[in-house]
Amino acid sequence: MAPAILITGAASGIGRASALAAARAGYDLIAWDIQEEPLAELATRVDVAVTTASFDVTDGDARRRALDVARSSHPVIEGFVHAAGVSGAEPISAFTAESWARTIDINLTTAAAMTHELSDDLAASGRGSIVYISSVEGWFGHEWLPAYCSSKAGLLGLARAAGMELAKRNVRVNCVCPGAIETPMLQPLLDFAEFTERTISRTPLGRIGQPDDVADVIMFLLSDQSRFVTGTSLIVDGGLTSIGGI
Ligand SMILES: NC(=O)c1ccc[n+]([C@@H]2O[C@H](COP(=O)([O-])OP(=O)(O)OC[C@H]3O[C@@H](n4cnc5c(N)ncnc54)[C@H](O)[C@@H]3O)[C@@H](O)[C@H]2O)c1
């Protein structure tokens, strides 16, 4: 049985592409998402052992149950990718505590809780690696997205702090920071031709990113090729931030 990678948000976009890339690399999969059907479809597309569970990953009790099931089929869990996320568009002028808390809970608090819950498994693998999907908006502001920007900046801090502690157990913790990637999350914006054209014109590599562009970097961070990389982040944005952001 191959070591497994646990991926949240595995039903769609970057998480799905990461699951497929991990399977191509020979890892077994523990694939979690709130969407049931696309998870089942993912399972039909891979040749490795896969355990799926559809539930809200912010629910700690449900997570613990799903983890017990996963551990019984996957004795070695080597990687954790937190790709579940929401964009939570709500400018500070329309702030509500409920919406703020939901965005922070899914994007950031669940990453921290799962890092805690998986730390023994990852340490036992001897070469554990955690990758959080932050964003270029962890580095730059966006007036519609204060909670999102805060959650993504928080992941950068979490990777540094958890990375320091877990390095003692040879578990590495890093972020990827995607720019504009063509997924269901970004699609409503991509539907505005003006947004797409402006983003492409400000991207030195001249296109909107694809989920595989990010998944390949995630695979690097999961692999032994990045064995001396921890507590940091890699920007995957076609050069967007090199010229000052969106
Ligand atoms: N698409 C982009 O341009 C972009 C850019 C930077 C960062 N990101 C980040 O990448 C990550 C993946 O996003 P994506 O673009 O692939 O979007 P996506 O909407 O395609 O995928 C997100 C997945 O997370 C799942 N999810 C959301 N809340 C959940 C919950 N509470 N429990 C379980 N599953 C849940 C959704 O069902 C979905 O399958 C997110 O963290 C997002 O913030 C995306």
The ligand as a Tripos MOL2 file, in Angstrom:
@<TRIPOS>MOLECULE
LIG
   44    48     1     0     0
SMALL
NO_CHARGES

@<TRIPOS>ATOM
      1 N1         -9.0750   29.9720   -8.3290 N.am      1 LIG1
      2 C1         -8.2370   30.9250   -7.9790 C.2       1 LIG1
      3 O1         -7.9780   31.8660   -8.7550 O.2       1 LIG1
      4 C2         -7.5460   30.8670   -6.6410 C.ar      1 LIG1
      5 C3         -6.5270   31.7890   -6.4070 C.ar      1 LIG1
      6 C4         -5.8680   31.7740   -5.1880 C.ar      1 LIG1
      7 C5         -6.2170   30.8390   -4.2170 C.ar      1 LIG1
      8 N2         -7.2260   29.9740   -4.4610 N.ar      1 LIG1
      9 C6         -7.5550   29.0240   -3.4020 C.3       1 LIG1
     10 O2         -7.4630   27.7110   -3.8750 O.3       1 LIG1
     11 C7         -8.2920   26.8620   -3.0760 C.3       1 LIG1
     12 C8         -9.1230   26.0000   -4.0140 C.3       1 LIG1
     13 O3        -10.0350   26.8640   -4.6970 O.3       1 LIG1
     14 P1        -10.4970   26.6270   -6.1920 P.3       1 LIG1
     15 O4        -10.2060   27.8470   -6.9400 O.co2     1 LIG1
     16 O5        -10.0020   25.3170   -6.6650 O.co2     1 LIG1
     17 O6        -12.0760   26.6590   -5.9480 O.3       1 LIG1
     18 P2        -13.2040   25.5480   -6.0890 P.3       1 LIG1
     19 O7        -14.4420   26.2480   -5.6610 O.co2     1 LIG1
     20 O8        -13.1450   24.9190   -7.4250 O.co2     1 LIG1
     21 O9        -12.7960   24.4600   -5.0100 O.3       1 LIG1
     22 C9        -12.9920   24.6300   -3.6200 C.3       1 LIG1
     23 C10       -13.5090   23.3220   -3.0730 C.3       1 LIG1
     24 O10       -13.6200   23.4610   -1.6440 O.3       1 LIG1
     25 C11       -14.8060   22.7840   -1.2610 C.3       1 LIG1
     26 N3        -15.2640   23.3170    0.0130 N.ar      1 LIG1
     27 C12       -15.5700   24.6070    0.3060 C.ar      1 LIG1
     28 N4        -15.9730   24.7070    1.5730 N.ar      1 LIG1
     29 C13       -15.9470   23.4490    2.0960 C.ar      1 LIG1
     30 C14       -16.2680   22.9130    3.3750 C.ar      1 LIG1
     31 N5        -16.6980   23.6800    4.3850 N.pl3     1 LIG1
     32 N6        -16.1040   21.5870    3.5480 N.ar      1 LIG1
     33 C15       -15.6700   20.7940    2.5510 C.ar      1 LIG1
     34 N7        -15.3560   21.2470    1.3280 N.ar      1 LIG1
     35 C16       -15.4870   22.5600    1.1080 C.ar      1 LIG1
     36 C17       -15.8020   23.0730   -2.3830 C.3       1 LIG1
     37 O11       -16.8870   22.1820   -2.3830 O.3       1 LIG1
     38 C18       -14.9070   22.9490   -3.6010 C.3       1 LIG1
     39 O12       -14.9110   21.6350   -4.1070 O.3       1 LIG1
     40 C19        -9.1330   27.7940   -2.1970 C.3       1 LIG1
     41 O13        -8.5610   27.8300   -0.8920 O.3       1 LIG1
     42 C20        -8.9590   29.1310   -2.8660 C.3       1 LIG1
     43 O14        -9.0910   30.2050   -1.9530 O.3       1 LIG1
     44 C21        -7.8990   29.9520   -5.6610 C.ar      1 LIG1
@<TRIPOS>BOND
     1     1     2 1
     2     2     3 2
     3     2     4 1
     4     4     5 ar
     5     4    44 ar
     6     5     6 ar
     7     6     7 ar
     8     7     8 ar
     9     8     9 1
    10     8    44 ar
    11     9    10 1
    12     9    42 1
    13    10    11 1
    14    11    12 1
    15    11    40 1
    16    12    13 1
    17    13    14 1
    18    14    15 2
    19    14    16 1
    20    14    17 1
    21    17    18 1
    22    18    19 2
    23    18    20 1
    24    18    21 1
    25    21    22 1
    26    22    23 1
    27    23    24 1
    28    23    38 1
    29    24    25 1
    30    25    26 1
    31    25    36 1
    32    26    27 ar
    33    26    35 ar
    34    27    28 ar
    35    28    29 ar
    36    29    30 ar
    37    29    35 ar
    38    30    31 1
    39    30    32 ar
    40    32    33 ar
    41    33    34 ar
    42    34    35 ar
    43    36    37 1
    44    36    38 1
    45    38    39 1
    46    40    41 1
    47    40    42 1
    48    42    43 1
@<TRIPOS>SUBSTRUCTURE
     1 LIG1         1 GROUP 0 **** ****
